[in-house]
Amino acid sequence: MTKVIMKLDTLTCPSCMTKIEGALNKMDGVKGVKVLFNASKIKAEVEPEIKGEALKQTVENLGYTVKDLKAKVSEG
């Protein structure tokens, strides 16, 4: 599995959080998404073949700005 963390420019409301989680969870290869409203951060666990850039593009297509993207392959 790969853990992807994205820092957003701003996250203004809880419904934004729900919108992002729903869109990312519908993507093939995404195993779990948690949007941290107060931190304006997204944490996702994805299959290794899924690139963080694909998740970033989905979030940006929803109208949000991703300031930082990090991906780390988990051991095991």
DSSP file (Angstrom, degrees, kcal/mol; ACC not computed):
  #  RESIDUE AA STRUCTURE BP1 BP2  ACC     N-H-->O    O-->H-N    N-H-->O    O-->H-N    TCO  KAPPA ALPHA  PHI   PSI    X-CA   Y-CA   Z-CA
    1    1 A M              0   0    0      0, 0.0    73,-3.2     0, 0.0     2,-0.4   0.000 360.0 360.0 360.0 154.5    0.0    0.0    0.0
    2    2 A T  E     -AB  46  73A   0     44,-3.0    44,-2.8    71,-0.3     2,-0.5  -0.969 360.0-145.1-119.6 136.2    1.0    3.6   -0.5
    3    3 A K  E     -AB  45  72A   0     69,-3.3    69,-2.6    -2,-0.4     2,-0.5  -0.891  16.2-166.9-101.1 128.0    0.1    6.4    1.9
    4    4 A V  E     -AB  44  71A   0     40,-2.9    40,-2.8    -2,-0.5     2,-0.5  -0.955   3.8-170.6-116.5 130.8   -0.6    9.7    0.2
    5    5 A I  E     -AB  43  70A   0     65,-3.0    65,-2.5    -2,-0.5     2,-0.4  -0.987   3.3-174.4-123.0 127.7   -0.8   13.0    2.1
    6    6 A M  E     -AB  42  69A   0     36,-2.5    36,-2.8    -2,-0.5     2,-0.5  -0.980  13.5-151.4-122.5 132.3   -2.0   16.2    0.5
    7    7 A K  E     -AB  41  68A   0     61,-2.3    60,-2.8    -2,-0.4    61,-1.4  -0.904  19.6-147.9-100.1 125.7   -2.1   19.6    2.2
    8    8 A L  E     - B   0  66A   0     32,-3.3    58,-0.2    -2,-0.5     3,-0.2  -0.573  18.4-126.0 -92.9 156.2   -4.8   21.9    0.8
    9    9 A D  S    S-     0   0    0     56,-2.9     2,-0.3     1,-0.3    -1,-0.1   0.972  89.8 -18.7 -61.5 -55.0   -4.7   25.6    0.5
   10   10 A T        -     0   0    0     55,-0.2     2,-0.4    -3,-0.0    -1,-0.3  -0.991  49.5-158.6-151.2 151.4   -7.9   26.0    2.4
   11   11 A L        -     0   0    0     -2,-0.3    29,-0.1    26,-0.2    30,-0.0  -0.950  16.7-179.5-130.6 110.3  -10.8   23.8    3.4
   12   12 A T        +     0   0    0     -2,-0.4    -1,-0.1     1,-0.1     3,-0.0   0.689  55.2  15.4 -94.2 -20.0  -13.7   26.1    4.3
   13   13 A C    >>  -     0   0    0      1,-0.1     4,-1.2    24,-0.0     3,-0.9  -0.995  68.0-113.0-153.8 157.3  -16.6   23.8    5.3
   14   14 A P  H 3> S+     0   0    0      0, 0.0     4,-1.9     0, 0.0     5,-0.2   0.804 114.0  61.3 -60.9 -29.7  -17.5   20.3    6.4
   15   15 A S  H 3> S+     0   0    0      1,-0.2     4,-2.2     2,-0.2     5,-0.1   0.826  99.1  56.9 -69.1 -27.4  -19.4   19.7    3.2
   16   16 A C  H <> S+     0   0    0     -3,-0.9     4,-2.4     2,-0.2    -1,-0.2   0.911 104.9  52.6 -62.8 -42.0  -16.2   20.2    1.2
   17   17 A M  H  X S+     0   0    0     -4,-1.2     4,-2.5     1,-0.2    -2,-0.2   0.922 110.3  46.6 -59.0 -46.9  -14.7   17.4    3.3
   18   18 A T  H  X S+     0   0    0     -4,-1.9     4,-2.4     1,-0.2    -1,-0.2   0.887 110.7  52.9 -64.0 -40.9  -17.5   15.1    2.4
   19   19 A K  H  X S+     0   0    0     -4,-2.2     4,-2.0     2,-0.2    -2,-0.2   0.916 112.2  44.5 -61.8 -45.3  -17.3   16.0   -1.3
   20   20 A I  H  X S+     0   0    0     -4,-2.4     4,-2.5     2,-0.2     5,-0.3   0.936 113.2  50.0 -66.7 -47.6  -13.5   15.3   -1.4
   21   21 A E  H  X S+     0   0    0     -4,-2.5     4,-2.5     1,-0.2    -2,-0.2   0.917 111.6  49.4 -57.7 -44.3  -13.8   12.0    0.5
   22   22 A G  H  X S+     0   0    0     -4,-2.4     4,-1.0     1,-0.2    -1,-0.2   0.918 111.8  47.2 -62.4 -45.2  -16.6   10.8   -1.8
   23   23 A A  H  < S+     0   0    0     -4,-2.0     4,-0.4     1,-0.2     3,-0.3   0.913 115.9  43.9 -65.0 -43.1  -14.8   11.6   -5.0
   24   24 A L  H >< S+     0   0    0     -4,-2.5     3,-1.3     1,-0.2    -2,-0.2   0.887 109.1  56.2 -71.5 -38.2  -11.5   10.0   -3.9
   25   25 A N  H 3< S+     0   0    0     -4,-2.5    -1,-0.2    -5,-0.3    -2,-0.2   0.737 101.3  59.7 -66.3 -21.2  -13.2    6.9   -2.5
   26   26 A K  T 3< S+     0   0    0     -4,-1.0    -1,-0.3    -3,-0.3    -2,-0.2   0.635  84.3 102.5 -79.0 -14.3  -14.9    6.3   -5.9
   27   27 A M  S X  S-     0   0    0     -3,-1.3     3,-1.6    -4,-0.4     2,-0.1  -0.468  82.9-108.5 -73.8 139.1  -11.5    6.0   -7.6
   28   28 A D  T 3  S+     0   0    0      1,-0.2     3,-0.1    -2,-0.2    -1,-0.1  -0.428 103.7  23.2 -62.7 136.5  -10.2    2.5   -8.4
   29   29 A G  T 3  S+     0   0    0      1,-0.3    18,-2.7    -2,-0.1     2,-0.6   0.347  88.1 124.3  89.5  -6.3   -7.3    1.4   -6.2
   30   30 A V  E <   +C   46   0A   0     -3,-1.6    -1,-0.3    16,-0.2    16,-0.2  -0.788  33.5 179.5 -89.2 123.9   -8.2    3.8   -3.3
   31   31 A K  E     -     0   0A   0     14,-2.9     2,-0.3    -2,-0.6    15,-0.2   0.673  63.0  -8.6 -99.5 -20.8   -8.6    1.8   -0.1
   32   32 A G  E     -C   45   0A   0     13,-1.3    13,-2.6    -8,-0.1     2,-0.4  -0.879  53.8-162.7-176.1 143.4   -9.4    4.6    2.3
   33   33 A V  E     -C   44   0A   0     -2,-0.3     2,-0.4    11,-0.2    11,-0.2  -0.997   3.7-175.8-135.7 136.7   -9.5    8.4    2.6
   34   34 A K  E     -C   43   0A   0      9,-2.9     9,-3.0    -2,-0.4     2,-0.6  -0.982   9.9-159.2-132.3 121.5   -9.6   10.7    5.6
   35   35 A V  E     -C   42   0A   0     -2,-0.4     2,-0.9     7,-0.2     7,-0.2  -0.896   8.4-151.2-101.1 123.6  -10.0   14.4    5.2
   36   36 A L  E  >> -C   41   0A   0      5,-3.3     5,-1.8    -2,-0.6     4,-0.9  -0.819   9.8-167.9 -96.6 101.3   -8.8   16.4    8.3
   37   37 A F  T >45S+     0   0    0     -2,-0.9     3,-1.0     1,-0.2    -1,-0.2   0.924  82.0  46.4 -58.6 -52.9  -10.9   19.5    8.2
   38   38 A N  T 345S+     0   0    0      1,-0.3    -1,-0.2     2,-0.1   -27,-0.1   0.778 119.0  41.8 -65.5 -26.9   -9.0   21.6   10.8
   39   39 A A  T 345S-     0   0    0     -3,-0.3    -1,-0.3     2,-0.2    -2,-0.2   0.497 101.3-131.3 -95.5  -5.6   -5.6   20.8    9.3
   40   40 A S  T <<5 +     0   0    0     -3,-1.0   -32,-3.3    -4,-0.9     2,-0.3   0.938  63.9 134.0  50.2  50.8   -6.8   21.2    5.6
   41   41 A K  E   < -AC   7  36A   0     -5,-1.8    -5,-3.3   -34,-0.2     2,-0.4  -0.957  47.8-152.1-133.5 147.1   -5.1   17.8    4.9
   42   42 A I  E     -AC   6  35A   0    -36,-2.8   -36,-2.5    -2,-0.3     2,-0.5  -0.977   7.8-168.4-119.0 131.2   -6.1   14.6    3.1
   43   43 A K  E     +AC   5  34A   0     -9,-3.0    -9,-2.9    -2,-0.4     2,-0.4  -0.984  13.9 175.9-117.7 127.6   -4.7   11.2    4.0
   44   44 A A  E     -AC   4  33A   0    -40,-2.8   -40,-2.9    -2,-0.5     2,-0.5  -0.974  23.8-151.0-132.8 146.1   -5.3    8.4    1.6
   45   45 A E  E     +AC   3  32A   0    -13,-2.6   -14,-2.9    -2,-0.4   -13,-1.3  -0.979  31.4 169.2-114.8 123.7   -4.3    4.7    1.4
   46   46 A V  E     -AC   2  30A   0    -44,-2.8   -44,-3.0    -2,-0.5   -16,-0.2  -0.866  40.6 -88.4-133.8 161.7   -4.0    3.4   -2.1
   47   47 A E    >   -     0   0    0    -18,-2.7     3,-2.0    -2,-0.3    -1,-0.0  -0.380  48.3-109.3 -63.6 149.5   -2.8    0.5   -4.1
   48   48 A P  T 3  S+     0   0    0      0, 0.0    -1,-0.1     0, 0.0   -45,-0.0   0.776 115.9  60.2 -56.5 -28.9    0.9    0.9   -5.1
   49   49 A E  T 3  S+     0   0    0      2,-0.1     2,-0.5   -20,-0.0    -2,-0.0   0.629  84.3  94.2 -77.2 -11.1    0.0    1.4   -8.8
   50   50 A I  S <  S-     0   0    0     -3,-2.0     2,-0.3   -21,-0.2    -4,-0.1  -0.698  71.6-141.7 -83.5 127.0   -2.0    4.5   -8.0
   51   51 A K    >>  -     0   0    0     -2,-0.5     3,-1.1     1,-0.1     4,-1.1  -0.669  12.6-131.2 -90.6 142.3    0.0    7.7   -8.4
   52   52 A G  H 3> S+     0   0    0     -2,-0.3     4,-2.6     1,-0.3     5,-0.2   0.819 106.6  65.5 -58.1 -32.1   -0.5   10.6   -6.0
   53   53 A E  H 3> S+     0   0    0      1,-0.2     4,-2.5     2,-0.2    -1,-0.3   0.833  96.3  56.2 -61.9 -32.2   -0.8   12.9   -9.0
   54   54 A A  H <> S+     0   0    0     -3,-1.1     4,-1.8     2,-0.2    -1,-0.2   0.900 109.6  45.1 -66.9 -39.9   -4.0   11.2  -10.0
   55   55 A L  H  X S+     0   0    0     -4,-1.1     4,-2.3     2,-0.2    -2,-0.2   0.915 112.1  52.2 -67.7 -42.9   -5.5   11.9   -6.5
   56   56 A K  H  X S+     0   0    0     -4,-2.6     4,-2.7     1,-0.2    -2,-0.2   0.919 108.4  50.9 -58.1 -44.9   -4.2   15.5   -6.7
   57   57 A Q  H  X S+     0   0    0     -4,-2.5     4,-2.2     1,-0.2    -1,-0.2   0.890 108.7  51.6 -62.6 -39.8   -5.8   16.0  -10.1
   58   58 A T  H  X S+     0   0    0     -4,-1.8     4,-0.8     2,-0.2    -1,-0.2   0.924 111.7  46.7 -62.0 -44.8   -9.2   14.7   -8.8
   59   59 A V  H ><>S+     0   0    0     -4,-2.3     5,-1.5     1,-0.2     3,-0.7   0.914 113.3  48.5 -64.2 -43.1   -9.1   17.1   -5.8
   60   60 A E  H ><5S+     0   0    0     -4,-2.7     3,-1.3     1,-0.2    -1,-0.2   0.835 104.3  59.6 -68.5 -31.4   -8.1   20.0   -8.1
   61   61 A N  H 3<5S+     0   0    0     -4,-2.2    -1,-0.2     1,-0.3    -2,-0.2   0.749  99.7  58.6 -66.3 -22.3  -10.9   19.2  -10.5
   62   62 A L  T <<5S-     0   0    0     -4,-0.8    -1,-0.3    -3,-0.7    -2,-0.2   0.559 128.8 -99.3 -81.3  -8.9  -13.3   19.7   -7.6
   63   63 A G  T < 5S+     0   0    0     -3,-1.3     2,-0.3     1,-0.3    -3,-0.2   0.584  82.5 123.5 104.6  12.3  -12.0   23.2   -7.3
   64   64 A Y      < -     0   0    0     -5,-1.5     2,-0.6   -55,-0.0    -1,-0.3  -0.750  56.1-127.8-106.2 154.1   -9.5   22.9   -4.4
   65   65 A T        -     0   0    0     -2,-0.3   -56,-2.9   -55,-0.2     2,-0.6  -0.891  13.0-150.1-104.7 123.2   -5.8   23.8   -4.5
   66   66 A V  E     -B    8   0A   0     -2,-0.6   -58,-0.2   -58,-0.2     3,-0.1  -0.828  15.0-179.9 -92.0 118.7   -3.2   21.2   -3.4
   67   67 A K  E     +     0   0A   0    -60,-2.8     2,-0.3    -2,-0.6   -59,-0.2   0.791  67.9  17.7 -87.2 -31.0   -0.2   22.9   -1.9
   68   68 A D  E     -B    7   0A   0    -61,-1.4   -61,-2.3     2,-0.0     2,-0.4  -1.000  59.9-169.0-147.6 140.2    1.8   19.9   -1.0
   69   69 A L  E     +B    6   0A   0     -2,-0.3     2,-0.4   -63,-0.2   -63,-0.2  -0.995   9.0 174.4-135.1 127.3    1.8   16.2   -2.0
   70   70 A K  E     -B    5   0A   0    -65,-2.5   -65,-3.0    -2,-0.4     2,-0.4  -0.994   6.6-171.8-132.8 139.1    3.7   13.3   -0.4
   71   71 A A  E     -B    4   0A   0     -2,-0.4     2,-0.4   -67,-0.2   -67,-0.2  -0.997   3.5-178.6-131.5 137.2    3.5    9.6   -1.1
   72   72 A K  E     -B    3   0A   0    -69,-2.6   -69,-3.3    -2,-0.4     2,-0.5  -0.994  24.6-131.4-137.7 128.1    5.2    6.9    0.9
   73   73 A V  E     -B    2   0A   0     -2,-0.4   -71,-0.3   -71,-0.3     2,-0.2  -0.663  27.1-135.0 -79.2 127.1    5.1    3.1    0.2
   74   74 A S        -     0   0    0    -73,-3.2     2,-0.3    -2,-0.5    -1,-0.0  -0.543  16.6-118.4 -81.2 146.4    4.2    1.2    3.3
   75   75 A E              0   0    0      1,-0.2    -1,-0.1    -2,-0.2   -73,-0.0  -0.631 360.0 360.0 -81.6 141.7    6.2   -1.9    4.2
   76   76 A G              0   0    0     -2,-0.3    -1,-0.2     0, 0.0    -2,-0.0   0.454 360.0 360.0  92.7 360.0    4.3   -5.2    4.4
